[in-house]
Amino acid sequence: MASVSACAKMDNFHFVIVNKPKNNFTTSAPAAEIIQVGGFNLYESDQHFIKQGSELALYQSGVREEAYKHLQRFRTAIDIGGHIGIFSRDFATRFECVHTFEPMPYNFKLLEMNLKAFSNSVRHNCGIGARQGLIEMRYNFKNSGGSESVNPKKIFDSDLSSSESDFLVAEVKTLDSFDIYNIDLIKIDVQGMDPSVLTGSLKTLKRESPLVIVEEKRVKSRPNDSTAIDKARNILNSVGYKPFVKVNNDVIFKKDIE
């Protein structure tokens, strides 16, 4: 694939849907209206984000503001786990170009609506992982930001069909395969898939040396979170990154450059 240094539009990727609700999770579209909350489009079932009200745009803004203090240039930002575009919309007001990756189609629908006014925004309906393939996901209709991969460690080959999965199947690619240049900031919020994301981004991290924001949230229902966090830190350390600022559950990593 040719290198991407400007905001050239790219084709979206396919997804397959198989309906099988499980607790708060579902693989079918939310049976809810789309409403406006704090200037963003949300499903009315999304209790977690509706609670933010008029201050939704400020959700987790502390780590963004901290990261901006340490940037010399604002060329390209990468938002991996873009959700409905809260980070990306703020990025789009500051950076020349923003690439947002969101594999969940229901989130992606809202992402498109929330970012359509920004010509410097490129939205990709796919996830980022260690290799190209497919992942099984489930949608949390009460907290869309908590939608997650069923097995963060497992990426299937591209011949996985809907008949082989009880969950939504979304495509993933490596960040390196996009060959995006002039990157100054990468934000990663992927519910435990951090090691896979970083493994598929090593070439980019080595070449671009951007600041990296990683959510390091330990969730009781995901006992492997601590292991994933440690693995992600080890991967970042292997290419020269060290944590230097923590804001709540988010950690900003910076490469040691002499």
N, C-alpha and C positions, 0 to 999 in steps of 0.2 A: 504494500500500500504506500502511496506517495506520502511524503511528510506533510504534516498539517501545521502551518505557522500562522494562518489566518482563520477567521471564522467561516470556513466553507461548510455548507450544509452536507450532512451525511444521511444515508438511508437508515431507517429504523430497522430493528431486527424482529424476527417473528417470535411468537409465543403460542403455546398450546394451553388450553384451559380444561381441567377436569374437575367437576363439582363434587366436593366431599367436605362439608363443614366439620370442624373439630374444635370444640370449646369456643373461644373467642375468635378462632381462626376460620377462614373460609377461602376457597379458591374461586368462588363466584363473585361477581360484581356486587358491591354493597347495595342492599335494597334501601337506598336512602337518597334523598335529594342532595344536590350540590348547593351549598349556601356560602355566603361571603362572611368571613371572619377576619377582622384586622387587615382587610385588603387582599386576602387570599381566598381562593376557592377551596372548599373542604366538603367532604361528605358529612351530613348531619349526624351520622352514627359515630363520628370520630371524637369521642368524649375527651380524650387527653388533650388534643390541640384546641378544641373549642374552648376549653377552660382558660386558654391564654387570652382570649378576647381581643380587645383592641391593641394589645401589646404582642400579638403573634409575631410580627416582624422582628421583635427584639429577642425572640427565643434563642437561647444560647449565644447571644450577641457578644458576651464577654470575651470568649475565646477568639472571635473574629477581630474585635478591636485590639486585642493583645497581639495577634499575628500581624495586623497592619503596621503596628509600631516597629516591627523588625524587618519590614520589606523596603528595599531600595527602589524597586521597580514594580509596576503593576501591569504586566503584559498579559499573561494567560493564567487563569485559575482553573483547576480541575476539581469537580465536586463528585466524589464517588459515593453513591448512596444518596442521591439528590433529593429523594422523597418528593415533596410537593414544591420544592424550590425556595425554601426560606433562606438558606445560605446562598444559593445561586443568584437569587434576585439582588441580594446585597452585593455579591461579587460583581454582578453586571453593572452596578453603578460606579464601580471603582476600577475594574480591569478592562483592558482592551478587548479581551475575549474570554468567554467562560464555556467550558465543556462540562456537561452534566450527564452522569450515567445513572440510570434508574431502571432496574429490571422489572419491577412490579407494574403491570399495565394499568392498574387502577390508580396508582400513584402517578404514573407517567401521564395519564389523561389530565390530571390536575396540574402537573408540572407544566405541560404545554400551555394550558390556560393561563397559569400564573406568570409565565415568562414570554408570552407571545409578543409583548410590546418591546422586547429587547432584541435589537438586531444583532447584537454581539453575543448572543446566546446560542449555543449548539447543543441540542438535546439528543441523547442516545438511549433508546429503549432496550438496553442490555446491561448486564452486570459486568464487573471486572473480576477476573480470577487468575489462577495460575496457568491455565491453558484454555484454548477454545473448546467449548462444549456446551452442555446444558445442565442446569441445576433445578432441583425441585424446591418450590417455595410455597409458603402459605401466607395469606393476607390476614392481618389483625384488624378487624373492622372497628374495634373500639380504640385502637391506638395504631394508626397506619404506619407510624415511624417504627413500630415494633414488629412489622412484617419481616419474615426471616427465611433463610434457607433451612430446609428440613435437616440437611446434613452438610454443614459448612465445609467438610473435608472432601466431599464427593462431587466430582464433576463427571457427568456421563458423556459418552461419545455422542456425536450429532445424530445418530440413528435412533435415539430414544423416542418412542412414540407415546401418544396420549394413552394408549391402551396399557402401557407399562408403568404408569404412574397414577397415584391417587391425588396428586397435587398439581398445582400450576407448574409448568415447565418453561423456564426462561433461558435465553441464550446468554452466555458469558464469553468474553474475549479478554485477552491480555491488554493492559494499557500500552505495553510496548508495541503491540501490533498497529496502533493508531499513529505512532511516530509523530507525536505532537511536540513542537519545539517552543522555546521561549516561555517555559513554565516557571512561575515564581511562587505558586502556592498550590498544594494538594490537600484536600480535606477528605478523610475517610471515616465513614460511619456506616458499618455494614453488618452489625449484629453478629460478631464472632467470625466473620470471614476474612479478617484482617491479614492473617498469614498468607492466605491464598492470593488476595489482592496484591500484597507487596511482592510476592514471588513473581507475579506477572508484570511487575512494574520496575524491576531492578535495573534494566537497561536505561529506562527513562530517568530514574533517580540518580544513577551514576553520571549521566550526561548533563542533566538539567540542574541538579542540586537545589531543588525548591525547598521552602519550608513545608513541613508536613504536619497536619493536624489529625490526630487519631483519637477517636472516642475509646476510652478504656473503662467501660462500665461493666461491672460484675453483676449479673442477674442471677438470683437464686435458682430460677427455673432452668438456667444454663450452667451446669456445674463445670463445664469445660472452659468457661470464660477466662479464668486465671491462666490456664495453659495457653490459650490463644493469645492473650496479652503478652505473656513471656516470649512466645515464639515471634510475635510481631516485633517486639523490642530487639530480639536477637537478629532478625533479618535487617532491621534498620541499622543496627550497630555494625553489621557486616559490611555496609557500604558507607560507614563513616558518620552515621547520625547519632546524636545524643539528645535526650530529653532536656529541655531547659526552662520550660514554663508549663505549669498545670493550672487549668481553670476549671473547677468542678470536676467533671468526669473526662474532660478533654485535655490531651497533652500535646504540646507543640514540640516537634523535633527539628533540630537544625544540624546541618552537616558541618563538621569541623574542617574549615578551609584555611590553610596557612596563607 
